[in-house]
Amino acid sequence: MLVRNIQEIRGSANRMSALQSVSGKSHAAGPESHDVVVVGAGFAGMYMLHRLRGIGASVRVYEQGGDVGGTWYWNRYPGARCDVESMQYSYSFSDELQQEWNWSERYAPQPEILKYANHVADRFNLRPDIQLGTRVDRASFDESANTWSVTTSDGKTVTAKYVVLATGCLSNARTPDIKGLADFGGKVYHTGHWPHEPVDFSGLRVGVIGTGSSAIQSVPVIAEQASHLTVFQRTANFSIPARNAALTAKERQSWKADYAEIRRKARETRNGIVQEMPDRGALDDGDNERRARYESRWARGGVTFMGAYNNLVLDRAANDTAADFVREKIAEIVNDPKTAKLLQPNNHPIGSKRICVDSDYFVTFNRPNVTLVDIKSSPIEEILPNTVRTGAGDYEVDALVLATGFDAMTGSVAKIDISGRNGQTMNQKWAEGPRTYLGLMSAGFPNLFIITGPGSPSVLSNMIVSIEQHVDWITDCIAYMRGRDLGTMEANRQAEDGWVAHVNEVAHGTLYPQANSWYMGANIPGKPRIFMPYIGGVGTYRQICDDVAAKGYEGFTMTSRRARAATKRSASASSL
Ligand code: N01
């Protein structure tokens, strides 16, 4: 019934918008105006544009990068590739698209994913509505007109009824505050902001600071080029071999033949990835059985290692069995026992930080031109023009790679000066940590949606599955509002408080908060320690969002366009 209603509404919204859009793109005397401004043209922003066009909305997308692709536009470091298999890390909204596109490898490299993003932009003719090289600096809500004023880096201001932040969860690269860094004599690169021209490390002594996913992917590749590579490690990380390989035509075909079912299942899973689901906990098996299971997951490779048992992120004793297994593997691979010991993570449960996926990371430390430096026991004191000085000694380098991560989930929202009702800014409201209802909206900021925002599964999932779910939900919601001539939609504080508490409660039932991870904001000095993504699972979360919509957007307040009188649509947080 709901589906039929939405289709009917879409139909009338299309007709309505066709009329509005003819005259609605710009007012002769006022600023340019759109139904929706979308910030960002990565996978989220592009699909948002495509769907909104489908309901006849006029849309302007601003993208600060020089082209589409978001994270895949910026993260061009050597060895960058996806850690979710490409047959799954791809759009599902168009069967033609998924049937015609051929991924070359199990985990596509960054250039191929970027090519795919560009293909999508062209195939769906998205470019005319995307303004590249333009940052959104400010967005402020005008309570008298119920519209947003959006100011961009080219000095223009446009108005829009809705703003959608498709700014990405890991797009605000973080340069650490290390004494002397600015005076370093060689080139300094950040993995999250890699140059577009080729970087040649041949003959150079290179230092990599950081040992998260970006370093773990780039270290083996840089080691092949550099005359010497020094890796500065503060925290050792768990990493599982990717077992990357070329995809055969037969393999691709078998995925494609079953795509409808695979995509359906992915939407109902815990993390948006279809995999063999465990039916037991790690302690339910004896030592030999358990070892065999870990060996088989290790041999298969990839993030699904954590799915070997159903309690690895819930029970510390169960988790220890998996962590011990990986530590043993590191000791087997790395020849020098001292280096192996340093590479064995021991301060967080496996999986409580995003598990890394590598191609030959640990074995790289057997190369004679690679040195691992422990900066936990002897931190970096300063950087001199050609030296990294730690408490334990000096290391000469000609180039530096900062693989130091991102101000995750909130960083790219915080860079925009967003002010909502009563002039309150988002940064003021989120000073103690992000507050959202369903990760989709924040009370006090009407008609402002966030795609894969804090409080949604986002980074704990296959991002494209979560992006598509949010974009579809937001599109249906805007169509619903247009069909009823509603002016504003806003999360209720009570519903938001309930959701924030729920997100927190679910997280604290797991081992995740035990790690100093970027999920917790722990990598940014001074950032509040709050577990930001929703851990309840992609399938469960989808159901919650669908139920909220089916109940007339329960927990949100909608006002009519004309009277602008509040039409309360209930706000029971406890009903979550
Ligand atoms: O960043 P990170 P990343 N001095 O924050 C260290 C996604 N991703 O770019 O742990 C010295 O994980 C820091 O040390 P510590 C993926 O979701 C995906 O690697 O804070 N060291 C850590 O070792 C991933 O989780 C892919 O003690 C400093 C490292 O820098 C997320 O992006 C590929 C430091 C940062 O690790 C982030 O990964 C790559 C300092 N001042 C990334 N500051 C795919 O495969 C930080 N560090 C899709």
Residues whose N, C-alpha, C, O or C-beta is under 5 A from the ligand:
A	BS01	N01	R81 C82 D83 L170 P176 I209 G210 T211 G212 S213 S214 A215 R234 T235 R354 A403 T404 G405 F406 W518 N523
